[in-house]
Amino acid sequence: MRYCRKCVMPDTRPGIIFDEEGVCSACRHHEKKRYVDYNKRFEELKKLCDRYRSKNGKYDCIIAVSGGKDSHFQVHIMKEKMGMHPLLVTVEDNMTMTEAGKSNLRNISEEFGCDLISLKPNIKIQKKIMRKTFERYGKPTWFIDRLIYTYPLHVALNFNIPLVVYGENVSYEYGGFDDEETYSARKQIYNGVASDIPWEELIDEEVRLEDLILLKAPEPERLEILEPIYLSYFVEWNSYKNYFFAKSRGFKDLGGEWRRANHIEDFDQIDSIGYLIHPWLKYPKFGHSVATDYASRFIRYGLISRDEAIELVKKHDHAIDQKIIDDFCSFLGYSLSEFWSIVDKFYNREIFEKDSMGRWVLKKPVGSLD
């Protein structure tokens, strides 16, 4: 298990690449931004929008939103800078929302004056699928993540709105399999977060194929009609800067509502409580979680040193807030012992070992080999 020489991301992150100097692809991509002419790319975005701009008052783009900081920034760019008439689309996960999450989803519609379509999935089916994917793959929120990718595409086709706008290209910005620098988001559905699971593994006597219809991506020939794009190609993407912009437009962070044990910030993925089991499960599987994610970003943004990041990761990355576990288990009907029994089998024995107290610990924690 190696760690990037510039940030604190390990080489166990799926799809990330380290060069001969031991620097990860996400850091190298960030370095390249200083040579990008974003003024030119902004003009390219204007021309792209002109191709789809409505002349009769109809919606002319779909924006996939959560209500978060990046969503606020996306709507600002597309509506206020580009002059588009967007339809916002979101997917609720049916678990407990934070008060900040409730406020932000309302705010993004009210502040920017946009219609918003919210999908509230079939709760019975969601619970059954979540249990299956959690227990078999360690992917408890696959059902929701898949809908986040597929549902905006279905809405776009049904409303005949070809332009579909997403935020950042996660693979390029933070490291992943599909890290090509491109504005096209056609391959997003295959990036690994919500890639296909065989349908026969999901269907049983209670779950029918028709219950999963929205989980299936539209046929390739229908997708060719659409123009899905990453906004991060056209504007210099900085999630911390997006946070401060969003706050100026009414976005609420968790503030005094909740201090999460496993996070080093209070403004990212703050909408739902139980959903946060998903990003934490990267830790037993890959040896890093959300503290590593943001510590690495903060290094790239010039906000902290690598030594400071190492201490933050050691303190927070392994932790999992009990509030998250309780909400997740309450929604799916697990006891705490059942939950931990399932999680235990996903610890990667190649990079973890148990200490004298019976706790899983990394064999090579960040900073140990520097």
C-alpha positions, 0 to 999 in steps of 0.5 A: 500500500503506497501513498501519493508523495504530494497528497495522502491518497493511497494506491488502493483507490480504484483506478488511480494511477501513480507515476514514476515519482510516486505522485497520483493522477489526481495531483497531476491533473490538478497541476495541469489546471494552471495551463488551461485557458478557462476563459476559452473553455467558458466561451466553448460552454456558451457555444454549446448552450447556444445549440440547445437554448430554448426560444419558446420558454421551454426547459433547455437543460437538465441539471442533476442536483442534490441541493449541495454546494456543488449543485448551487454552483452548477445552477448559478453557472447554467442559469445566471451565467449561461442564461439557460432555463434548467429543470432540476432533477434529484433523487431522495434516498428515503433515509433521514435527511438532515435539517441542512439537507432539507433547507438546501434542497428548498433553497436551490429552487427558491434562490435561483427560481427553478422547477425541481423534480424529485424522485422518491423511490419505492421504499419497499423495493429500495430496502430489499435491494439495499440489503442485497447489495450491502450483504453481497458487495458492500455497496449499501447505496447502490440502488440510490447511486444508480438512480442518481445516474440513470434517472436524469437521463430518463427525465431528459428523454421523456421531456425531450431535453438533450443537454444534461449537466453534471458537476465534476468528472470524479475520475479525473478530479480525484482519481479513477478508471475513466480519468480522461479530460473531457466534457462528455459525461456519456461514460459516467454510468460506467465509472464503477460507483453504480456500474451494472449488477446482474439483474438476476441477482436482484430479482426474486419472488418479491422484486420484479424486473418492472420494479427496477425499470428506472435503474436500467440506463436507456438503450445506447441508441436513445442515449445518442440523442442526449448531450451529457456534460461535465461542468468541471471541464469548462470551469476550474473546479474547486469544491471548497470554493464552491462551498463559499459561493453556495453559502453566499446564496443561502446554502447551509452547512451542518454547523452546530447541527452535527459534528461527524466523527469521520469527516474533517469538514461539515459541508460535503455530503450533508443531505442524508444521515444513513447514506454516509455508510456508503463513503465510509465503507471505502475504508475497510475495502480500500484503506481510505475514506472521506477524511483522506478524500478531503485532506488530499483536496485541501493539500491540492488547494494549498490549504494544509500541508501534507504533515497536517493532512496525515494527522487529520487522516489518522484521527478521522478516517477509520472512525464511523459516526454512531449516528450514521450507523443507527440511521442506516440500521433503523432504515433496513432493520439490522441489529448492530451486531448484524451490521458489524458482522456484515462489515467485518467480511469486507475488510481487505485482509491484504492491507488490514490486520487485527491488533491485540484488542481485536480491532482492524488496523492498517498494516501500513498507515499513512505516514508510516513509510514516509 
